Amino acid sequence: MVSGVTKDAILEILDFIHKAVELINDFEKENMVNTLLEARKEGRRIFIVGAGRSGLVAKAFAMRLLHLGFNVYVIGETILPPMNKGDILVAVSGSGRTKTVVTVAEAAKSLGAKIIALTTYPESPLGKLADVIVRIPGRTKLATEEDYIIRQVIGVHEPLAPLGTLFEATTLIFLDGLVVELMNKLGVSESELREKHANIE
């Protein structure tokens, strides 16, 4: 059995995700699901963007959308068609201020695309650009007091998960849950997903 600070950190992350599930708005989730399903039905393209670890989470979601039969692309990859009016941009940024993500969202908006934002801060620049917002709880900022001893004395206790880990882990779990709902609504089985899985790995 794993022990020590590793175990403590794992349990803290799991506890946070468990609490976050109760805080994610069901209407926002439904809005995202319906927007994606409508785009799929109309043959619209889905573009995915995120930076750093949030970008990796976004790519994992893109892979599952591909398995579900969506016409999906990842911003920043070499194979990328033009974005058209009515296409969808799914943007992942805990702070909602990541420059590369906001810049892409601004460009998408100017082209008439719909923007789905997953962020902790709906009032952020990304949130203000979005047509659909799903607020994902998470810690995305460092403490203003850098000295560990001073933080302990004044009662500021940082979580064991550094930087944006809580947002990234929560977003990954949320999107994996969303994939299952999309499977159910589309009537797609796991075996059908497997048929669209890469076979030259």
N, C-alpha and C positions, 0 to 999 in steps of 0.2 A: 504494500500500500504506500502511495506517495505521501510524504510528510513534510514538515517544516514550512517555510514561507511559500514554497510552490503550492502546497495543499491549501494554505490560507488564501493565496491569491485566486486559485481556481474556485474555491467556495465563495469568495467575495464576488467574483465575476458572475457566477451562476446565480447568486442571490440578487445581484443587480438586474440581470436579465429577467428573472422571475418577477421582480417588482415592475420592471419596465413594461412587461406584457399587459399589466393592468392600466398603464398610463397611455399606451398608444391608442389613439382615437379610432373607433371602429368605422365611423363615417369616412375618415381620411383613407383608411385601408380600402373600404369599398369603392371610393372614388378612384383610387389607383387601379384596382382590379378592373373596374368597368372601363376605364380609359384604355388600358392595355388590351382588353378583349375587343373593344370597338375598333382599335387600330388594327388588330389581327384580322378581324372580319372584313375591314375595308382594304386590306393589303398594304397598310401604311408601314413605313420603316420605323424601327425602334433603335434609337442611338443611346449608348450608355457612356457616362463619363464620371470619373472620380480620380483623385490624385493619391499617391502613396498607398497606404494600406486600405484606405477607403476605395481606392481604385481597384485593388485586388478583390474586395468584396463585390464591387460593381461587376467585375469580369465574371465572377462565379455566378452571379445572377444572369448575366448575358448568356452564359453557357446553357443554363437551364431553359431560358426562353427559346434558345435555338432548338433544344430537344423537344420543346412543346410546339414547334412549328412556326414560331414568330420569325419575322424578317428582321434580324437583329445585328447590329454592328457596334463595335467599341471605338470610341473616339481616340485617336492617337495611333491606331493600328494602320498598317500600310493599305490594306484592302478596305476602302471606305468610299461608298457612293455619295453623291450629293444629297443634301437634305432638302426636302420639299415641304411646301405648306401642308399642314395637317399631320406631318410626321411627329414622332414623340421623342423627346429627350428625357432620359432618366438620369438625374444628376445627384450624386452622393457626396455630401460634405457636412461634417459635423458642425463646423463653425458657420458654414454658409458664406464664408468669406474667402475661400481658397481661390486665388486669382485665376488660375487656369480654368477651373470649373465655372466661375462666374463669367469669364470671358466667352467660353463656349456657350453658356446659357444666353448671354446677350446676343451672340450671333444667331443662335437658333430662334430666338424671339423675333429678330429682325426678318427671318425667313418665313415666319408664320407657323413655326412648329409649336406644339404644346409641350410644356415643361412640367415634369414630375420631379419634385425636390424631396429628398430624404435628408433632413437636417435637424439639429437640436434647436436651432434658432429661426423660427418662422419670420421674424422681423429683419433677418439678415438680408444682404444684397441678393443672394440666391433666392431666398424666400419671397422677396418682393417681385422677382421675375416669374415665379412659378404660377402655373394654372392649377396645379394640384400639389398640396404639401402633405407629407406624412412626417409628423414630428416624432423623432426617435430620441428618447432620453439618452444622455451621455455626458461625460466630462470631457471637454475639449480644451481646457485651459490649464496652464500651470499656476501654482500658487504665486501670489505677488511677493510673499516673504520667502527668500531663498534659503535662509539659514534653518536647518532642520531643528536644532535645539530651541530656537526662538519660536518656531511653529508649535513645538510640543508645549512650551511654557504658556503660550497664549491660547492653547486649545485648538489649534488648527491641525487636524489629522488628515493627511492625504490618503486616498485609497491605494491599495496595493497594485492596482492596474494603472500603468503609466500612460501619460499623454491621452490619445484618443481611443485607447483599447476598449473602454466600455461602450462607446458609440459604435465602433467597428464590429465588435462581437455581437451586440444587440441587433445591429442592422443585418448582419449575416444570418442570424437565427430568424429574424422577422421575414427576410426575403425567402428563406428556405420554406418557412411556413406558408408564405404567399404562393409559392410554386405549387404546393400541395392543393391549395384552394383553386388555382388555375387548372390543375389536372382534373379536379372534380368537376369544375364548370365546363371544361372542354370534353370531358369523358375520355381522357387519355390515361392509359394504364402504364405501369412501370415498364412492362415489356415493350410498349411502343416507344417510350423514352429511350430504352436501350438500343432500339433499331436506329435511332438518330445519333447515337453516341459515336465518338471517333473510334475507328477500328484499325488505325495505323500507329498507335502509341507505342 
